[in-house]
């Protein structure tokens, strides 16, 4: 069982920056693929970015260049650096993890990001 706790959300003005964190409860985090998803008001949950155990990132096309995913396996923590945020980035951001060949089965409770125009 992997417990995930997100933090770092809040209110930010358009064009600003925010860093989200996702702390895992177990050291096996280091071998898991970890990802960020977001759910905008009235929308389906969508993929934002993922990072492999060795640190290779993958981004949704619309996030490339503005968001940076990273991880610190020594701290069992993953991050999402959000720059040049836009009002459409508003939503609840969730972190999730999976085994290398599995589906995302462990999810956090989410952290809310609100971008004002």
N, C-alpha and C positions, 0 to 999 in steps of 0.2 A: 504494500500500500504506500503510495506517494502522496503526501499532502503538500499542496502548493498555496502560497500566500502572496498575493500581489499587493504592491503599495506604490505610492508616488503619483497617483492621479490627483486631479484637482481642476481648478479654473485657470485658464491661461488665455492671453490675448492672441489673436491671429498674428502669425509671424514669430511668435515666441517659441520657447523650447520647454521640454518636459522630459524627465527620465523615469521610466517605470522599472520596478524591480519585481522579481518573482523568486521567492525563497522556497526551496524544497526541503522536506523534512528528513530525507535520507541521502546517504552518500552515493547510492546507486544512481543518483541524478547524473553523475558524471558520464555514464554510459548511455543515457537516454537522449533521444532527439527531443528538443524543446521548442515550443512555438508560442507565438502571440496570435490571438484572434481578437476581433472586435465586433461588437454588435451596436450598430447605430439605432437610434429610436425608430421603431417601425420597420426595421430591416432585419434580414437574416444575418446570422453570425458569419463573418468572412475571415479568411486567412490574411494575416498581415506579414508575418515572417517566421522562419524557422532556423534553427541552428543545430548542426550535427554535434556528436560527442567531441569531435576533433575541431570544432569551431567553424565549420564551413556554413556560411549563411545562404538562405534563399529568401527572396522577397516577392511579394505580390507586385505586379508591374506598376501599380499606382503609388506604391510606397518607396520605390527605388529612388535613392538620392536624397530623401528627406529623413528616412528612418534608418537607424543602425541597431542591429541586434548583436548582442555579445553575451558571453557567459564567463563566470569565474567558478570553475569546478571545485576549487579549494573552499569556496564559501557556499557551494550548492546553490548558486544564485544566477539568474539570467536577467538581462537588462534589455530595455528598449529605449534608445535615445531618439526622441522625436524633435525634429527641428523644422522651422518654417511651417508650423502647424496651421491648419486651415479649419474653418468652421465645420467642414464636412468630416473632419477627424473626430468630431464629438461622438462619444459612445462609451460603452463599457468594454474595457480591455481585459481579456482573459489569457492566462498562460495555461499551457497544456503540455503534457509529455507523453511519449510513446517509446516502446522498444523499437530498435532499428527497422524491423520488418512488420511492425504492428500498426494499429490505428491509435489515435489519441484517446486514451482511456482515463487519464488523470487530469482533472481540471481544477483551477482555483476558483475562488468566489467572484473574482473580478474587481477591477478598480475603475472608477468613473472618471472620464476625461471630458471636460467641457471647454470648448474653444469659442471665445466670444469674438464677434466681428468688430 
